[in-house]
């Protein structure tokens, strides 16, 4: 039996419910550990920034650039009197002298033979170990050298008496140098150095008051020598003098003390005529000549201040500088002796020329004014320095509100 029973059921769709469904929104709430990390992070950043700021304030360095005033000036025939340094206060404008001695030797050929005679000459100092009182010797006093030769002084001299020091020891009195000349001509009176007794003194006075050469005694000659002709003499002598003058100027420039200045018209060259030697034993010999340059030296900073007072209406600047001061025309207004052994009590100089006066601000005073102060006060503090035209600063680190509290942390430059 075939049974085909087909039962078909169709399920009809159900009607949607008109009632609203309730939807749930889940909040993504941060975990407590994440919030804590953010708080700690921002706290650490704040602490780090504060430390950087504090360290910047404590370790701040300052570079200050100063632009000084440059004031043009012109000075014409202004006369300034300068006393000798021994008669003046160290802070006042004065002068002192410097003496440089030099010698020129040049090989030349002699064209003639001539009879030469000469007396030995040199310098000595006298020693007094005999008495505490000074002893005066007249010019022409006879001296007996260890070589048995007789010499005489060319000038009078005073020999100071001896003194006793703190250790109860005798300190001999010594005179200034004195020129002596041999009585006889010839080379036998020449000497490289020796002691001399004073003719007429005897006993203990003879041994305790004596002379000692300063350098050599030279010039004693006798016999035939090679020399140059009269026609050649003038040219050779002038050439030696020119070379000697150049050497004296060069050596003087090298020995002028720092902080002093001199001018060509305040320098005097003296040629020693007795030192001229134009003869020798052989055909080729050394021509010689000696000389001295006396320079009148002036303290440069004090001269700059004196010029500023003459040409500026406002002379209250603490310090000034004149970069081209050596280019000014400075000459003696009164006669100035060329011998430094007896410098005058004062000299007068005449100054002419033009240039610029630079007003110098004290770096130490600037540091003291700025140390530890607020950066906002910089302009007002710098305005107190009339020597300054303008100024700017740079702080490291740049955010520091204050200048360093130690002067070693300042670097001040001038332009």
C-alpha angles and dihedrals in degrees: 000000000000112000116189108178111162116187113186122186121188115197110216117216114261119240115259114252112251092210113104116251119234113241122202121216114199116213116224096224115188117244116250092243093059093054091049091052092053092051092050092047094052091044092054092047090051092049091048092051091048092050091049090050094048093046089048090054093046097044099035119144126200133210113194121188116201125199107203124209117262112203119186116222142181124202126188127193094329112171120215125182119218123194120211113269092247090059098045142070111259090240093055126084109266140142138240133189132238124195124202122186125196143163135216123213121185130173114236137165121246116226098186142042119229141170109257127197126172143156125236114251137184146123135281138183123218123230124207116199093146107077144005089235122085120253124215121210121193126227110273095037108158120237128192115214127211086251089063094248124130124234134175135211119252094208141020120266140191117221112204118228122251122266136207118238129212091274091057091251125140115249111200120232113239128195129216116268118285129196117239131186130203117249093219129053123236140071095280090081092058115105139177090215140319147149123266132202125218114252110238095029118108141174119013092343090059092053096041100044108053145132132246125199120246103215123326133333106229141164100069106136139158131169142036117332138177113248142158127268124259089250090059097039100080094049094047093047093049091048091051091048092050092050091046092050092050091049093048091051092048094048091045093053090052093051103043103120119247112268095029131100135194135184133220092249089054093056124085128193120205121191116210104227092195090059094061111112120180101162140072145172095254133048088255113050141153118266111210140192133169132204147168134226119205115197126191107219125204126194102251099212092050091048090051090052091048092052091047091053090052098050106028124076089208108055097168096102112126095221136001137186132203108203095196097040091127089062093062119106107247120173136161114268092194132035113285121198116238092214113089091195090081108030115185122251089246142356133205121223131191118219128198134164144075139260143122129296113216114204108221120213118208110248091204092054091049091052092049091050095050102036112123094349129131117271088232090068094057098101095046093048094048090049087068090068107078090187090069121086094186140335142192135190141207124203125203111234092033095215095063109120093202138055118243117283093220124065092219088069091063124092110191120188128184128211 
